[in-house]
Amino acid sequence: MNGRLLAVARETALRSWRKTLRRPVPLSFSFVQPLFWMLIFGFLFHRFTLGPAYAGYSYLDFLLPGVCAMTVLFGASQAGITLVRDLQTGFLQRMVRASAHPRWILAGTLGAEIVRLGAQACIVALLGVALGARPAVDPTALLPAAAALALFALGYASLSCWIALKTKAQESMATFVHVVNMPLLFTSTALVPSRQMPPWLEWIARWNPLTIVADSLRDALLLGQMPPALHLVPLLIGSVLLFMLAAGAMKHAARE
């Protein structure tokens, strides 16, 4: 039985990867936005004072981990769009009924998304280095930082899938992407250190999950130090809860 369930997840993930590779233009354009942010903001704010914690670093150095986190944020928010198309064609309903295991179908879909987004974040990091960023990578700190990135991608992609399965409309996904992503980005430390924020915004940033991801990547890629392991706990709890919520919505959608 376990082998069959893993086969369901594997085939679902392979289908997602094949669809991505067959559409190289959208994949290529997914690098345009982070490249634009690093080119424009990285050099526009090169005189921005980062504070004593980042003394000796340029704003581009500081921005690079934040842009990697932003890449995952925007990519994960669009995970549900494919499900909307599959729902409208009836393919998702047939797939769930054939396997009778919606959680494993969702696991395969989200697993493919996490791998894709992780690869995109790595490419964005290399682009940042090519533009002049100077990371000081700590290999031992990369594991918890990558775990934070993966857990955030899982949770946020699960939220996107839940919205897609509940609304069954691409318009709702566009609203989600535009209404939620930007506030989440600008109330985090992806672009600005928390100590440079007004007190009220610093308080909000402290509870923003994107802050955990951006700071973890910054610790591993820039400061050369281990991210706090306890920061993974809220990401783990949130991602599990959102995954279960999306899996329940998928099971319900297949019955309709």
MIDREN-152777 format. One record per residue (C-alpha): chain; residue number from 0; residue in one letter; x, y, z. Coordinates in Angstrom, 1 decimal. Each point is the difference from the previous one (the first is absolute). Layout:
+--------+-----+--------+--------+--------+--------+
! chaine ! num ! residu !     c1 !     c2 !     c3 !
+--------+-----+--------+--------+--------+--------+
!      A ! NUM !      a !      X !      Y !      Z !
...
+--------+-----+--------+--------+--------+--------+
***
This chain:
+--------+-----+--------+--------+--------+--------+
! chaine ! num ! residu !     c1 !     c2 !     c3 !
+--------+-----+--------+--------+--------+--------+
!      A !   0 !      m !    0.0 !    0.0 !    0.0 !
!      A !   1 !      n !    2.8 !    2.4 !    0.9 !
!      A !   2 !      g !    1.7 !   -0.6 !   -3.3 !
!      A !   3 !      r !   -3.3 !    0.7 !   -1.9 !
!      A !   4 !      l !   -0.4 !    3.3 !    2.0 !
!      A !   5 !      l !    3.5 !    1.1 !   -0.8 !
!      A !   6 !      a !   -0.5 !   -0.9 !   -3.6 !
!      A !   7 !      v !   -3.1 !    2.4 !   -0.1 !
!      A !   8 !      a !    2.1 !    2.8 !    1.5 !
!      A !   9 !      r !    2.9 !   -0.7 !   -2.4 !
!      A !  10 !      e !   -2.1 !    0.0 !   -3.1 !
!      A !  11 !      t !   -1.8 !    3.1 !    1.1 !
!      A !  12 !      a !    3.3 !    1.8 !    0.5 !
!      A !  13 !      l !    1.4 !   -1.2 !   -3.3 !
!      A !  14 !      r !   -3.1 !    1.3 !   -1.8 !
!      A !  15 !      s !    0.5 !    3.4 !    1.7 !
!      A !  16 !      w !    3.7 !    0.1 !   -1.1 !
!      A !  17 !      r !   -0.9 !   -1.0 !   -3.6 !
!      A !  18 !      k !   -2.5 !    2.8 !   -0.2 !
!      A !  19 !      t !    2.6 !    2.5 !    1.3 !
!      A !  20 !      l !    2.6 !   -1.2 !   -2.5 !
!      A !  21 !      r !   -2.4 !    0.2 !   -2.9 !
!      A !  22 !      r !   -0.6 !    3.6 !    0.7 !
!      A !  23 !      p !    3.5 !    1.5 !    0.2 !
!      A !  24 !      v !   -1.2 !    3.6 !   -0.6 !
!      A !  25 !      p !   -2.0 !    0.4 !    3.3 !
!      A !  26 !      l !    2.9 !   -1.7 !    1.8 !
!      A !  27 !      s !    2.5 !    2.5 !   -1.5 !
!      A !  28 !      f !   -2.2 !    3.0 !    0.8 !
!      A !  29 !      s !   -0.1 !   -1.1 !    3.7 !
!      A !  30 !      f !    3.6 !    1.2 !    0.2 !
!      A !  31 !      v !   -0.7 !    3.4 !   -1.4 !
!      A !  32 !      q !   -1.6 !    1.4 !    3.1 !
!      A !  33 !      p !    2.7 !   -0.9 !    2.5 !
!      A !  34 !      l !    2.7 !    1.1 !   -2.5 !
!      A !  35 !      f !   -1.9 !    3.3 !   -0.3 !
!      A !  36 !      w !   -0.1 !    0.5 !    3.7 !
!      A !  37 !      m !    3.7 !   -0.7 !    0.4 !
!      A !  38 !      l !    0.9 !    2.3 !   -2.9 !
!      A !  39 !      i !   -2.2 !    2.9 !    1.0 !
!      A !  40 !      f !   -0.3 !   -0.1 !    3.8 !
!      A !  41 !      g !    3.4 !   -1.6 !    0.6 !
!      A !  42 !      f !    1.8 !    3.0 !   -1.7 !
!      A !  43 !      l !   -2.6 !    2.7 !    0.7 !
!      A !  44 !      f !    0.3 !   -0.5 !    3.8 !
!      A !  45 !      h !    3.7 !   -0.8 !    0.0 !
!      A !  46 !      r !    0.5 !    2.9 !    2.5 !
!      A !  47 !      f !   -2.7 !   -1.2 !    2.3 !
!      A !  48 !      t !    1.2 !   -0.4 !    3.6 !
!      A !  49 !      l !   -0.5 !   -3.6 !    1.1 !
!      A !  50 !      g !    1.0 !    0.4 !    3.7 !
!      A !  51 !      p !    2.8 !   -1.5 !    2.1 !
!      A !  52 !      a !   -1.2 !   -3.6 !   -0.5 !
!      A !  53 !      y !    0.9 !    0.3 !   -3.7 !
!      A !  54 !      a !    3.0 !    2.3 !    0.1 !
!      A !  55 !      g !    2.3 !   -0.5 !   -2.9 !
!      A !  56 !      y !   -2.7 !   -1.5 !   -2.3 !
!      A !  57 !      s !   -1.6 !    1.7 !   -3.0 !
!      A !  58 !      y !   -3.7 !    0.3 !   -0.4 !
!      A !  59 !      l !    0.2 !   -2.5 !   -2.9 !
!      A !  60 !      d !    1.7 !   -2.5 !    2.4 !
!      A !  61 !      f !   -2.9 !    0.5 !    2.5 !
!      A !  62 !      l !   -2.7 !   -0.1 !   -2.7 !
!      A !  63 !      l !    1.1 !   -3.3 !   -1.7 !
!      A !  64 !      p !   -1.4 !   -2.4 !    2.7 !
!      A !  65 !      g !   -3.2 !    2.0 !    0.1 !
!      A !  66 !      v !   -0.4 !   -0.2 !   -3.7 !
!      A !  67 !      c !    0.5 !   -3.8 !    0.2 !
!      A !  68 !      a !   -2.8 !   -0.1 !    2.6 !
!      A !  69 !      m !   -2.1 !    2.2 !   -2.2 !
!      A !  70 !      t !    0.4 !   -2.3 !   -3.0 !
!      A !  71 !      v !   -1.4 !   -2.9 !    2.1 !
!      A !  72 !      l !   -2.8 !    2.3 !    1.3 !
!      A !  73 !      f !   -1.2 !    0.9 !   -3.5 !
!      A !  74 !      g !    0.5 !   -3.4 !   -1.5 !
!      A !  75 !      a !   -1.8 !   -1.9 !    2.8 !
!      A !  76 !      s !   -3.0 !    2.4 !   -0.2 !
!      A !  77 !      q !   -0.7 !   -1.2 !   -3.5 !
!      A !  78 !      a !    0.0 !   -3.7 !    0.9 !
!      A !  79 !      g !   -3.8 !   -0.2 !   -0.1 !
!      A !  80 !      i !   -0.4 !    1.3 !   -3.6 !
!      A !  81 !      t !    0.8 !   -3.5 !   -1.4 !
!      A !  82 !      l !   -2.7 !   -1.5 !    2.2 !
!      A !  83 !      v !   -2.6 !    2.4 !   -1.2 !
!      A !  84 !      r !    0.7 !   -1.1 !   -3.6 !
!      A !  85 !      d !   -0.1 !   -3.7 !    1.0 !
!      A !  86 !      l !   -3.3 !    0.6 !    1.8 !
!      A !  87 !      q !   -1.6 !    1.8 !   -2.9 !
!      A !  88 !      t !    0.9 !   -2.8 !   -2.4 !
!      A !  89 !      g !   -1.0 !   -2.7 !    2.5 !
!      A !  90 !      f !    3.5 !   -1.6 !    0.0 !
!      A !  91 !      l !    0.5 !    0.6 !    3.7 !
!      A !  92 !      q !   -3.3 !   -1.7 !    0.9 !
!      A !  93 !      r !    0.9 !   -3.1 !   -2.1 !
!      A !  94 !      m !    3.5 !   -0.1 !    1.5 !
!      A !  95 !      v !   -1.3 !    0.1 !    3.6 !
!      A !  96 !      r !   -2.7 !   -2.6 !   -0.7 !
!      A !  97 !      a !    2.5 !   -2.3 !   -1.7 !
!      A !  98 !      s !    2.5 !    0.1 !    2.8 !
!      A !  99 !      a !   -2.3 !    0.7 !    3.0 !
!      A ! 100 !      h !    2.9 !    1.7 !    1.7 !
!      A ! 101 !      p !   -0.3 !    3.8 !   -0.4 !
!      A ! 102 !      r !    2.7 !    0.7 !    2.6 !
!      A ! 103 !      w !    2.6 !   -1.8 !   -2.1 !
!      A ! 104 !      i !   -1.0 !    1.7 !   -3.2 !
!      A ! 105 !      l !    0.3 !    3.3 !    1.9 !
!      A ! 106 !      a !    3.3 !   -1.1 !    1.5 !
!      A ! 107 !      g !    1.4 !   -0.7 !   -3.5 !
!      A ! 108 !      t !   -1.2 !    3.3 !   -1.4 !
!      A ! 109 !      l !    1.5 !    2.0 !    2.9 !
!      A ! 110 !      g !    3.2 !   -2.1 !    0.0 !
!      A ! 111 !      a !    0.5 !    1.0 !   -3.6 !
!      A ! 112 !      e !   -0.6 !    3.6 !    0.9 !
!      A ! 113 !      i !    2.5 !    0.0 !    2.9 !
!      A ! 114 !      v !    2.7 !   -1.5 !   -2.2 !
!      A ! 115 !      r !   -0.6 !    2.4 !   -2.8 !
!      A ! 116 !      l !   -0.1 !    3.0 !    2.3 !
!      A ! 117 !      g !    3.1 !   -1.1 !    1.8 !
!      A ! 118 !      a !    1.8 !   -0.2 !   -3.3 !
!      A ! 119 !      q !   -1.2 !    3.4 !   -1.0 !
!      A ! 120 !      a !    1.2 !    1.5 !    3.2 !
!      A ! 121 !      c !    3.5 !   -1.5 !   -0.6 !
!      A ! 122 !      i !    0.1 !    1.5 !   -3.5 !
!      A ! 123 !      v !   -1.1 !    3.4 !    1.3 !
!      A ! 124 !      a !    2.8 !   -0.2 !    2.6 !
!      A ! 125 !      l !    2.5 !   -0.7 !   -2.8 !
!      A ! 126 !      l !   -1.4 !    2.9 !   -2.0 !
!      A ! 127 !      g !    0.5 !    2.2 !    3.1 !
!      A ! 128 !      v !    3.6 !   -1.1 !    0.2 !
!      A ! 129 !      a !    0.5 !    0.9 !   -3.6 !
!      A ! 130 !      l !   -1.4 !    3.5 !    0.6 !
!      A ! 131 !      g !    2.6 !    0.5 !    2.8 !
!      A ! 132 !      a !   -1.4 !   -1.4 !    3.2 !
!      A ! 133 !      r !    2.5 !   -1.5 !    2.4 !
!      A ! 134 !      p !   -1.5 !   -2.8 !    2.0 !
!      A ! 135 !      a !    2.0 !   -1.7 !    2.8 !
!      A ! 136 !      v !   -1.7 !   -3.4 !   -0.1 !
!      A ! 137 !      d !    0.1 !   -2.3 !    3.0 !
!      A ! 138 !      p !   -0.6 !   -3.6 !   -1.4 !
!      A ! 139 !      t !   -1.2 !   -1.3 !    3.4 !
!      A ! 140 !      a !   -2.5 !    2.8 !    0.3 !
!      A ! 141 !      l !   -1.5 !   -0.6 !   -3.5 !
!      A ! 142 !      l !   -1.9 !   -3.1 !    1.2 !
!      A ! 143 !      p !   -2.3 !    1.8 !    2.5 !
!      A ! 144 !      a !   -0.3 !    3.0 !   -2.3 !
!      A ! 145 !      a !   -1.1 !   -2.3 !   -2.9 !
!      A ! 146 !      a !   -2.4 !   -1.7 !    2.4 !
!      A ! 147 !      a !   -1.6 !    3.4 !    0.9 !
!      A ! 148 !      l !   -0.3 !    0.8 !   -3.7 !
!      A ! 149 !      a !   -1.5 !   -3.4 !   -0.8 !
!      A ! 150 !      l !   -2.5 !    0.2 !    2.9 !
!      A ! 151 !      f !   -1.1 !    3.4 !   -1.0 !
!      A ! 152 !      a !   -0.4 !   -1.1 !   -3.6 !
!      A ! 153 !      l !   -2.1 !   -3.0 !    1.2 !
!      A ! 154 !      g !   -2.3 !    2.1 !    2.2 !
!      A ! 155 !      y !   -0.5 !    2.9 !   -2.4 !
!      A ! 156 !      a !   -0.5 !   -2.3 !   -3.0 !
!      A ! 157 !      s !   -2.5 !   -2.0 !    2.1 !
!      A ! 158 !      l !   -1.9 !    3.2 !    0.7 !
!      A ! 159 !      s !    0.0 !    0.8 !   -3.7 !
!      A ! 160 !      c !   -1.4 !   -3.4 !   -0.8 !
!      A ! 161 !      w !   -2.7 !    0.3 !    2.7 !
!      A ! 162 !      i !   -1.2 !    3.3 !   -1.5 !
!      A ! 163 !      a !    0.1 !   -1.5 !   -3.5 !
!      A ! 164 !      l !   -2.0 !   -3.1 !    1.1 !
!      A ! 165 !      k !   -2.6 !    2.1 !    1.9 !
!      A ! 166 !      t !   -0.5 !    2.7 !   -2.6 !
!      A ! 167 !      k !    0.6 !   -2.0 !   -3.2 !
!      A ! 168 !      a !    0.8 !    3.3 !   -1.8 !
!      A ! 169 !      q !    3.2 !    1.4 !   -1.4 !
!      A ! 170 !      e !   -1.2 !    3.5 !    0.8 !
!      A ! 171 !      s !    0.1 !   -0.8 !    3.7 !
!      A ! 172 !      m !    3.6 !   -1.2 !   -0.4 !
!      A ! 173 !      a !    0.9 !    3.3 !   -1.7 !
!      A ! 174 !      t !   -1.6 !    1.9 !    3.0 !
!      A ! 175 !      f !    1.9 !   -2.2 !    2.5 !
!      A ! 176 !      v !    3.4 !    0.6 !   -1.8 !
!      A ! 177 !      h !   -0.5 !    3.8 !   -0.1 !
!      A ! 178 !      v !   -1.7 !    0.6 !    3.3 !
!      A ! 179 !      v !    2.0 !   -2.3 !    2.3 !
!      A ! 180 !      n !    3.5 !   -0.1 !   -1.5 !
!      A ! 181 !      m !    0.9 !    3.6 !    0.1 !
!      A ! 182 !      p !   -1.1 !    0.7 !    3.6 !
!      A ! 183 !      l !    1.8 !   -3.2 !    1.1 !
!      A ! 184 !      l !    3.2 !    1.1 !   -1.8 !
!      A ! 185 !      f !    0.0 !    3.6 !    1.2 !
!      A ! 186 !      t !   -0.7 !   -0.9 !    3.7 !
!      A ! 187 !      s !    2.9 !   -2.4 !    0.1 !
!      A ! 188 !      t !    3.8 !    0.5 !    0.3 !
!      A ! 189 !      a !    0.5 !   -1.2 !   -3.6 !
!      A ! 190 !      l !    0.8 !    3.6 !   -1.1 !
!      A ! 191 !      v !    0.8 !    1.9 !    3.2 !
!      A ! 192 !      p !    1.6 !   -1.0 !    3.3 !
!      A ! 193 !      s !   -2.5 !    0.0 !    2.9 !
!      A ! 194 !      r !    2.0 !    2.5 !    2.0 !
!      A ! 195 !      q !   -0.5 !    2.6 !   -2.8 !
!      A ! 196 !      m !   -3.8 !   -0.4 !    0.1 !
!      A ! 197 !      p !   -2.5 !    2.1 !    2.0 !
!      A ! 198 !      p !   -0.9 !   -1.8 !    3.3 !
!      A ! 199 !      w !   -3.4 !   -1.0 !   -1.2 !
!      A ! 200 !      l !    1.3 !   -1.5 !   -3.2 !
!      A ! 201 !      e !    2.9 !   -1.7 !    1.8 !
!      A ! 202 !      w !   -2.7 !   -1.7 !    2.2 !
!      A ! 203 !      i !   -1.9 !   -1.2 !   -3.0 !
!      A ! 204 !      a !    3.2 !   -1.2 !   -1.7 !
!      A ! 205 !      r !    0.8 !   -2.1 !    3.1 !
!      A ! 206 !      w !   -3.1 !   -2.1 !   -0.6 !
!      A ! 207 !      n !    0.3 !   -0.2 !   -3.8 !
!      A ! 208 !      p !    1.1 !   -3.5 !   -1.2 !
!      A ! 209 !      l !    1.9 !    1.5 !   -2.9 !
!      A ! 210 !      t !    2.2 !    1.7 !    2.5 !
!      A ! 211 !      i !    1.0 !   -3.3 !    1.4 !
!      A ! 212 !      v !    1.0 !   -1.2 !   -3.5 !
!      A ! 213 !      a !    1.8 !    3.1 !   -1.0 !
!      A ! 214 !      d !    1.9 !    0.2 !    3.3 !
!      A ! 215 !      s !    0.9 !   -3.7 !   -0.1 !
!      A ! 216 !      l !    1.4 !    0.4 !   -3.6 !
!      A ! 217 !      r !    1.8 !    3.1 !    1.1 !
!      A ! 218 !      d !    1.7 !   -1.8 !    2.9 !
!      A ! 219 !      a !    1.1 !   -2.8 !   -2.3 !
!      A ! 220 !      l !    1.0 !    1.9 !   -3.1 !
!      A ! 221 !      l !    1.2 !    3.3 !    1.4 !
!      A ! 222 !      l !    0.9 !    0.0 !    3.7 !
!      A ! 223 !      g !    1.4 !   -3.6 !    0.0 !
!      A ! 224 !      q !   -1.9 !   -1.0 !    3.1 !
!      A ! 225 !      m !   -2.5 !   -2.7 !    0.9 !
!      A ! 226 !      p !   -3.7 !    1.0 !   -0.2 !
!      A ! 227 !      p !   -1.9 !   -0.6 !    3.3 !
!      A ! 228 !      a !   -1.5 !   -3.5 !   -0.3 !
!      A ! 229 !      l !   -3.1 !    1.1 !    2.0 !
!      A ! 230 !      h !   -1.0 !    2.2 !   -2.8 !
!      A ! 231 !      l !   -0.9 !   -3.1 !   -2.0 !
!      A ! 232 !      v !   -2.7 !   -1.0 !    2.5 !
!      A ! 233 !      p !   -2.7 !    2.6 !   -1.1 !
!      A ! 234 !      l !    0.8 !   -0.7 !   -3.6 !
!      A ! 235 !      l !   -0.4 !   -3.7 !    0.5 !
!      A ! 236 !      i !   -3.3 !    0.3 !    1.9 !
!      A ! 237 !      g !   -1.4 !    2.5 !   -2.5 !
!      A ! 238 !      s !    1.0 !   -2.1 !   -3.1 !
!      A ! 239 !      v !   -1.5 !   -3.2 !    1.5 !
!      A ! 240 !      l !   -3.3 !    1.7 !    0.9 !
!      A ! 241 !      l !   -0.3 !    1.7 !   -3.5 !
!      A ! 242 !      f !    0.9 !   -3.3 !   -1.7 !
!      A ! 243 !      m !   -2.8 !   -1.8 !    1.8 !
!      A ! 244 !      l !   -2.4 !    2.8 !   -0.8 !
!      A ! 245 !      a !    0.8 !   -0.2 !   -3.7 !
!      A ! 246 !      a !   -0.2 !   -3.8 !    0.0 !
!      A ! 247 !      g !   -3.4 !    0.2 !    1.5 !
!      A ! 248 !      a !   -1.1 !    2.5 !   -2.6 !
!      A ! 249 !      m !    1.3 !   -2.3 !   -2.8 !
!      A ! 250 !      k !   -1.9 !   -2.9 !    1.3 !
!      A ! 251 !      h !   -3.2 !    2.1 !    0.2 !
!      A ! 252 !      a !    0.5 !    1.4 !   -3.5 !
!      A ! 253 !      a !    0.3 !   -3.5 !   -1.5 !
!      A ! 254 !      r !   -3.4 !   -0.9 !    1.3 !
!      A ! 255 !      e !   -1.8 !    3.0 !   -1.7 !
+--------+-----+--------+--------+--------+--------+
***
